[in-house]
Amino acid sequence: MTTSGPITRDHIEQRFRDIQSEVEGVESEARSYTTIAVAAVAVTLVVVAFALGSRRGRKRRTFVEIRRV
């Protein structure tokens, strides 16, 4: 924005509004990426906990064999 006259309050307010709208666009995009990342981490933690619990259960499980005589 190049003007030959002095910078007025209206010019400054308009520029701040432009910057504000750009920041809001970036903020909403970053928020959606954050939501996806948090969901992916949560799913990964649940899968890892299940896998470790399953492995621990196999180690501690007693195997009983019944034979008929």
Biopython code that builds the backbone (N, CA, C, O; Angstrom):
import numpy as np
from Bio.PDB.StructureBuilder import StructureBuilder

atoms = [
    (1, "MET", "N", (0.840, -1.154, 0.000)),
    (1, "MET", "CA", (0.000, 0.000, 0.000)),
    (1, "MET", "C", (0.896, 1.231, 0.000)),
    (1, "MET", "O", (1.554, 1.533, 0.996)),
    (2, "THR", "N", (0.915, 1.909, -1.080)),
    (2, "THR", "CA", (1.723, 3.125, -1.166)),
    (2, "THR", "C", (0.797, 4.303, -1.435)),
    (2, "THR", "O", (0.079, 4.343, -2.434)),
    (3, "THR", "N", (0.834, 5.236, -0.535)),
    (3, "THR", "CA", (0.062, 6.468, -0.718)),
    (3, "THR", "C", (1.005, 7.643, -0.546)),
    (3, "THR", "O", (2.000, 7.566, 0.175)),
    (4, "SER", "N", (0.681, 8.704, -1.204)),
    (4, "SER", "CA", (1.541, 9.877, -1.103)),
    (4, "SER", "C", (1.178, 10.743, 0.102)),
    (4, "SER", "O", (1.959, 11.600, 0.515)),
    (5, "GLY", "N", (-0.014, 10.516, 0.665)),
    (5, "GLY", "CA", (-0.452, 11.322, 1.799)),
    (5, "GLY", "C", (0.009, 10.724, 3.118)),
    (5, "GLY", "O", (0.684, 9.695, 3.140)),
    (6, "PRO", "N", (-0.353, 11.367, 4.206)),
    (6, "PRO", "CA", (0.034, 10.859, 5.526)),
    (6, "PRO", "C", (-0.737, 9.576, 5.873)),
    (6, "PRO", "O", (-1.816, 9.312, 5.344)),
    (7, "ILE", "N", (-0.157, 8.815, 6.755)),
    (7, "ILE", "CA", (-0.796, 7.584, 7.206)),
    (7, "ILE", "C", (-1.826, 7.958, 8.269)),
    (7, "ILE", "O", (-1.517, 8.623, 9.257)),
    (8, "THR", "N", (-3.039, 7.518, 8.039)),
    (8, "THR", "CA", (-4.114, 7.851, 8.974)),
    (8, "THR", "C", (-4.456, 6.645, 9.840)),
    (8, "THR", "O", (-3.972, 5.534, 9.626)),
    (9, "ARG", "N", (-5.295, 6.905, 10.807)),
    (9, "ARG", "CA", (-5.745, 5.836, 11.700)),
    (9, "ARG", "C", (-6.495, 4.759, 10.912)),
    (9, "ARG", "O", (-6.372, 3.571, 11.211)),
    (10, "ASP", "N", (-7.265, 5.171, 9.915)),
    (10, "ASP", "CA", (-8.012, 4.212, 9.093)),
    (10, "ASP", "C", (-7.077, 3.266, 8.346)),
    (10, "ASP", "O", (-7.366, 2.076, 8.229)),
    (11, "HIS", "N", (-5.954, 3.788, 7.839)),
    (11, "HIS", "CA", (-4.979, 2.930, 7.150)),
    (11, "HIS", "C", (-4.425, 1.866, 8.098)),
    (11, "HIS", "O", (-4.314, 0.694, 7.737)),
    (12, "ILE", "N", (-4.084, 2.287, 9.304)),
    (12, "ILE", "CA", (-3.510, 1.356, 10.282)),
    (12, "ILE", "C", (-4.542, 0.304, 10.680)),
    (12, "ILE", "O", (-4.225, -0.883, 10.755)),
    (13, "GLU", "N", (-5.782, 0.740, 10.934)),
    (13, "GLU", "CA", (-6.825, -0.210, 11.314)),
    (13, "GLU", "C", (-7.096, -1.213, 10.203)),
    (13, "GLU", "O", (-7.299, -2.396, 10.476)),
    (14, "GLN", "N", (-7.102, -0.760, 8.962)),
    (14, "GLN", "CA", (-7.335, -1.667, 7.832)),
    (14, "GLN", "C", (-6.214, -2.700, 7.723)),
    (14, "GLN", "O", (-6.471, -3.875, 7.458)),
    (15, "ARG", "N", (-4.995, -2.268, 7.924)),
    (15, "ARG", "CA", (-3.856, -3.195, 7.849)),
    (15, "ARG", "C", (-3.925, -4.228, 8.978)),
    (15, "ARG", "O", (-3.642, -5.406, 8.761)),
    (16, "PHE", "N", (-4.299, -3.788, 10.174)),
    (16, "PHE", "CA", (-4.450, -4.723, 11.290)),
    (16, "PHE", "C", (-5.565, -5.734, 11.013)),
    (16, "PHE", "O", (-5.428, -6.909, 11.353)),
    (17, "ARG", "N", (-6.653, -5.295, 10.407)),
    (17, "ARG", "CA", (-7.741, -6.222, 10.049)),
    (17, "ARG", "C", (-7.254, -7.253, 9.034)),
    (17, "ARG", "O", (-7.600, -8.430, 9.133)),
    (18, "ASP", "N", (-6.459, -6.823, 8.065)),
    (18, "ASP", "CA", (-5.906, -7.753, 7.073)),
    (18, "ASP", "C", (-5.026, -8.804, 7.743)),
    (18, "ASP", "O", (-5.129, -9.996, 7.450)),
    (19, "ILE", "N", (-4.167, -8.351, 8.636)),
    (19, "ILE", "CA", (-3.272, -9.272, 9.342)),
    (19, "ILE", "C", (-4.087, -10.226, 10.211)),
    (19, "ILE", "O", (-3.791, -11.419, 10.265)),
    (20, "GLN", "N", (-5.110, -9.713, 10.891)),
    (20, "GLN", "CA", (-5.957, -10.533, 11.763)),
    (20, "GLN", "C", (-6.634, -11.648, 10.968)),
    (20, "GLN", "O", (-6.685, -12.788, 11.429)),
    (21, "SER", "N", (-7.149, -11.335, 9.790)),
    (21, "SER", "CA", (-7.832, -12.355, 8.989)),
    (21, "SER", "C", (-6.849, -13.427, 8.514)),
    (21, "SER", "O", (-7.211, -14.601, 8.443)),
    (22, "GLU", "N", (-5.619, -13.043, 8.190)),
    (22, "GLU", "CA", (-4.604, -14.022, 7.794)),
    (22, "GLU", "C", (-4.252, -14.940, 8.959)),
    (22, "GLU", "O", (-4.108, -16.149, 8.780)),
    (23, "VAL", "N", (-4.116, -14.368, 10.142)),
    (23, "VAL", "CA", (-3.768, -15.154, 11.332)),
    (23, "VAL", "C", (-4.891, -16.129, 11.671)),
    (23, "VAL", "O", (-4.616, -17.276, 12.027)),
    (24, "GLU", "N", (-6.135, -15.705, 11.569)),
    (24, "GLU", "CA", (-7.263, -16.589, 11.865)),
    (24, "GLU", "C", (-7.301, -17.765, 10.898)),
    (24, "GLU", "O", (-7.636, -18.879, 11.301)),
    (25, "GLY", "N", (-6.965, -17.542, 9.639)),
    (25, "GLY", "CA", (-6.923, -18.633, 8.663)),
    (25, "GLY", "C", (-5.856, -19.652, 9.010)),
    (25, "GLY", "O", (-6.094, -20.857, 8.931)),
    (26, "VAL", "N", (-4.690, -19.180, 9.392)),
    (26, "VAL", "CA", (-3.589, -20.072, 9.765)),
    (26, "VAL", "C", (-3.927, -20.809, 11.057)),
    (26, "VAL", "O", (-3.603, -21.988, 11.206)),
    (27, "GLU", "N", (-4.572, -20.120, 11.983)),
    (27, "GLU", "CA", (-4.924, -20.725, 13.273)),
    (27, "GLU", "C", (-5.895, -21.890, 13.093)),
    (27, "GLU", "O", (-5.713, -22.945, 13.701)),
    (28, "SER", "N", (-6.912, -21.713, 12.275)),
    (28, "SER", "CA", (-7.885, -22.790, 12.082)),
    (28, "SER", "C", (-7.243, -23.985, 11.388)),
    (28, "SER", "O", (-7.577, -25.131, 11.689)),
    (29, "GLU", "N", (-6.330, -23.725, 10.465)),
    (29, "GLU", "CA", (-5.630, -24.814, 9.782)),
    (29, "GLU", "C", (-4.731, -25.569, 10.758)),
    (29, "GLU", "O", (-4.690, -26.799, 10.741)),
    (30, "ALA", "N", (-4.019, -24.846, 11.599)),
    (30, "ALA", "CA", (-3.140, -25.479, 12.583)),
    (30, "ALA", "C", (-3.956, -26.270, 13.595)),
    (30, "ALA", "O", (-3.526, -27.338, 14.031)),
    (31, "ARG", "N", (-5.103, -25.775, 13.968)),
    (31, "ARG", "CA", (-5.958, -26.479, 14.929)),
    (31, "ARG", "C", (-6.423, -27.815, 14.353)),
    (31, "ARG", "O", (-6.474, -28.810, 15.077)),
    (32, "SER", "N", (-6.761, -27.856, 13.065)),
    (32, "SER", "CA", (-7.204, -29.115, 12.468)),
    (32, "SER", "C", (-6.054, -30.118, 12.410)),
    (32, "SER", "O", (-6.264, -31.307, 12.649)),
    (33, "TYR", "N", (-4.842, -29.656, 12.097)),
    (33, "TYR", "CA", (-3.693, -30.560, 12.094)),
    (33, "TYR", "C", (-3.402, -31.077, 13.501)),
    (33, "TYR", "O", (-3.035, -32.239, 13.674)),
    (34, "THR", "N", (-3.561, -30.230, 14.487)),
    (34, "THR", "CA", (-3.335, -30.643, 15.874)),
    (34, "THR", "C", (-4.346, -31.703, 16.289)),
    (34, "THR", "O", (-3.986, -32.675, 16.952)),
    (35, "THR", "N", (-5.588, -31.529, 15.911)),
    (35, "THR", "CA", (-6.624, -32.506, 16.242)),
    (35, "THR", "C", (-6.311, -33.856, 15.617)),
    (35, "THR", "O", (-6.463, -34.889, 16.268)),
    (36, "ILE", "N", (-5.883, -33.860, 14.379)),
    (36, "ILE", "CA", (-5.533, -35.108, 13.701)),
    (36, "ILE", "C", (-4.339, -35.762, 14.378)),
    (36, "ILE", "O", (-4.325, -36.978, 14.570)),
    (37, "ALA", "N", (-3.345, -34.975, 14.738)),
    (37, "ALA", "CA", (-2.151, -35.523, 15.386)),
    (37, "ALA", "C", (-2.484, -36.121, 16.746)),
    (37, "ALA", "O", (-1.986, -37.194, 17.085)),
    (38, "VAL", "N", (-3.316, -35.447, 17.526)),
    (38, "VAL", "CA", (-3.698, -35.962, 18.850)),
    (38, "VAL", "C", (-4.476, -37.264, 18.703)),
    (38, "VAL", "O", (-4.261, -38.200, 19.472)),
    (39, "ALA", "N", (-5.362, -37.334, 17.740)),
    (39, "ALA", "CA", (-6.126, -38.562, 17.515)),
    (39, "ALA", "C", (-5.205, -39.709, 17.106)),
    (39, "ALA", "O", (-5.377, -40.835, 17.572)),
    (40, "ALA", "N", (-4.235, -39.435, 16.246)),
    (40, "ALA", "CA", (-3.300, -40.475, 15.811)),
    (40, "ALA", "C", (-2.455, -40.979, 16.977)),
    (40, "ALA", "O", (-2.218, -42.181, 17.092)),
    (41, "VAL", "N", (-2.004, -40.082, 17.833)),
    (41, "VAL", "CA", (-1.210, -40.482, 19.002)),
    (41, "VAL", "C", (-2.061, -41.320, 19.948)),
    (41, "VAL", "O", (-1.577, -42.314, 20.491)),
    (42, "ALA", "N", (-3.308, -40.943, 20.154)),
    (42, "ALA", "CA", (-4.193, -41.695, 21.048)),
    (42, "ALA", "C", (-4.420, -43.108, 20.527)),
    (42, "ALA", "O", (-4.370, -44.068, 21.296)),
    (43, "VAL", "N", (-4.668, -43.242, 19.237)),
    (43, "VAL", "CA", (-4.875, -44.571, 18.647)),
    (43, "VAL", "C", (-3.610, -45.402, 18.770)),
    (43, "VAL", "O", (-3.678, -46.590, 19.085)),
    (44, "THR", "N", (-2.466, -44.798, 18.529)),
    (44, "THR", "CA", (-1.196, -45.512, 18.646)),
    (44, "THR", "C", (-0.977, -46.000, 20.074)),
    (44, "THR", "O", (-0.555, -47.138, 20.277)),
    (45, "LEU", "N", (-1.255, -45.166, 21.053)),
    (45, "LEU", "CA", (-1.090, -45.572, 22.452)),
    (45, "LEU", "C", (-2.015, -46.729, 22.819)),
    (45, "LEU", "O", (-1.605, -47.642, 23.536)),
    (46, "VAL", "N", (-3.238, -46.702, 22.344)),
    (46, "VAL", "CA", (-4.174, -47.789, 22.634)),
    (46, "VAL", "C", (-3.694, -49.088, 22.007)),
    (46, "VAL", "O", (-3.756, -50.138, 22.646)),
    (47, "VAL", "N", (-3.221, -49.037, 20.781)),
    (47, "VAL", "CA", (-2.730, -50.244, 20.103)),
    (47, "VAL", "C", (-1.498, -50.795, 20.810)),
    (47, "VAL", "O", (-1.386, -52.006, 20.998)),
    (48, "VAL", "N", (-0.578, -49.930, 21.202)),
    (48, "VAL", "CA", (0.633, -50.376, 21.903)),
    (48, "VAL", "C", (0.265, -50.985, 23.254)),
    (48, "VAL", "O", (0.805, -52.027, 23.626)),
    (49, "ALA", "N", (-0.636, -50.357, 23.986)),
    (49, "ALA", "CA", (-1.052, -50.900, 25.282)),
    (49, "ALA", "C", (-1.711, -52.264, 25.113)),
    (49, "ALA", "O", (-1.471, -53.169, 25.913)),
    (50, "PHE", "N", (-2.525, -52.421, 24.097)),
    (50, "PHE", "CA", (-3.162, -53.711, 23.838)),
    (50, "PHE", "C", (-2.122, -54.773, 23.502)),
    (50, "PHE", "O", (-2.185, -55.895, 24.004)),
    (51, "ALA", "N", (-1.161, -54.411, 22.644)),
    (51, "ALA", "CA", (-0.132, -55.376, 22.242)),
    (51, "ALA", "C", (0.723, -55.793, 23.436)),
    (51, "ALA", "O", (1.019, -56.976, 23.598)),
    (52, "LEU", "N", (1.117, -54.847, 24.262)),
    (52, "LEU", "CA", (1.931, -55.186, 25.433)),
    (52, "LEU", "C", (1.135, -56.015, 26.436)),
    (52, "LEU", "O", (1.683, -56.945, 27.027)),
    (53, "GLY", "N", (-0.116, -55.708, 26.638)),
    (53, "GLY", "CA", (-0.955, -56.488, 27.545)),
    (53, "GLY", "C", (-1.177, -57.888, 27.034)),
    (53, "GLY", "O", (-1.198, -58.840, 27.815)),
    (54, "SER", "N", (-1.342, -58.029, 25.744)),
    (54, "SER", "CA", (-1.528, -59.349, 25.144)),
    (54, "SER", "C", (-0.270, -60.189, 25.311)),
    (54, "SER", "O", (-0.348, -61.381, 25.608)),
    (55, "ARG", "N", (0.867, -59.579, 25.123)),
    (55, "ARG", "CA", (2.138, -60.293, 25.264)),
    (55, "ARG", "C", (2.344, -60.722, 26.714)),
    (55, "ARG", "O", (2.777, -61.842, 26.987)),
    (56, "ARG", "N", (2.035, -59.839, 27.618)),
    (56, "ARG", "CA", (2.191, -60.160, 29.038)),
    (56, "ARG", "C", (1.249, -61.301, 29.434)),
    (56, "ARG", "O", (1.618, -62.163, 30.231)),
    (57, "GLY", "N", (0.061, -61.305, 28.888)),
    (57, "GLY", "CA", (-0.896, -62.376, 29.160)),
    (57, "GLY", "C", (-0.410, -63.716, 28.649)),
    (57, "GLY", "O", (-0.639, -64.741, 29.292)),
    (58, "ARG", "N", (0.256, -63.729, 27.503)),
    (58, "ARG", "CA", (0.795, -64.988, 26.968)),
    (58, "ARG", "C", (1.912, -65.517, 27.838)),
    (58, "ARG", "O", (2.035, -66.728, 28.019)),
    (59, "LYS", "N", (2.729, -64.631, 28.381)),
    (59, "LYS", "CA", (3.843, -65.067, 29.224)),
    (59, "LYS", "C", (3.344, -65.656, 30.536)),
    (59, "LYS", "O", (3.918, -66.627, 31.028)),
    (60, "ARG", "N", (2.300, -65.096, 31.109)),
    (60, "ARG", "CA", (1.820, -65.527, 32.420)),
    (60, "ARG", "C", (0.774, -66.632, 32.338)),
    (60, "ARG", "O", (0.432, -67.225, 33.361)),
    (61, "ARG", "N", (0.273, -66.912, 31.182)),
    (61, "ARG", "CA", (-0.797, -67.887, 31.042)),
    (61, "ARG", "C", (-0.281, -69.287, 31.340)),
    (61, "ARG", "O", (0.800, -69.669, 30.892)),
    (62, "THR", "N", (-1.048, -70.036, 32.087)),
    (62, "THR", "CA", (-0.695, -71.415, 32.408)),
    (62, "THR", "C", (-1.337, -72.320, 31.372)),
    (62, "THR", "O", (-2.509, -72.162, 31.031)),
    (63, "PHE", "N", (-0.571, -73.252, 30.885)),
    (63, "PHE", "CA", (-1.069, -74.194, 29.896)),
    (63, "PHE", "C", (-1.354, -75.508, 30.606)),
    (63, "PHE", "O", (-0.446, -76.130, 31.159)),
    (64, "VAL", "N", (-2.589, -75.923, 30.593)),
    (64, "VAL", "CA", (-2.988, -77.170, 31.251)),
    (64, "VAL", "C", (-3.367, -78.162, 30.172)),
    (64, "VAL", "O", (-4.225, -77.890, 29.332)),
    (65, "GLU", "N", (-2.720, -79.313, 30.201)),
    (65, "GLU", "CA", (-3.002, -80.353, 29.219)),
    (65, "GLU", "C", (-3.744, -81.477, 29.927)),
    (65, "GLU", "O", (-3.295, -81.981, 30.956)),
    (66, "ILE", "N", (-4.865, -81.857, 29.374)),
    (66, "ILE", "CA", (-5.664, -82.929, 29.959)),
    (66, "ILE", "C", (-5.555, -84.138, 29.044)),
    (66, "ILE", "O", (-5.819, -84.052, 27.844)),
    (67, "ARG", "N", (-5.157, -85.278, 29.633)),
    (67, "ARG", "CA", (-5.021, -86.513, 28.859)),
    (67, "ARG", "C", (-6.006, -87.542, 29.384)),
    (67, "ARG", "O", (-6.219, -87.665, 30.590)),
    (68, "ARG", "N", (-6.587, -88.261, 28.478)),
    (68, "ARG", "CA", (-7.470, -89.357, 28.873)),
    (68, "ARG", "C", (-6.650, -90.622, 28.965)),
    (68, "ARG", "O", (-5.795, -90.890, 28.121)),
    (69, "VAL", "N", (-6.911, -91.367, 29.963)),
    (69, "VAL", "CA", (-6.154, -92.601, 30.156)),
    (69, "VAL", "C", (-6.980, -93.786, 29.766)),
    (69, "VAL", "O", (-6.513, -94.921, 29.858)),
]
sb = StructureBuilder()
sb.init_structure("model")
sb.init_model(0)
sb.init_chain("A")
sb.init_seg("    ")
for serial, (resi, resn, name, xyz) in enumerate(atoms, 1):
    if name == "N":
        sb.init_residue(resn, " ", resi, " ")
    sb.init_atom(name, np.array(xyz, "f"), 0.0, 1.0, " ", f" {name:<3s}", serial, name[0])
structure = sb.get_structure()
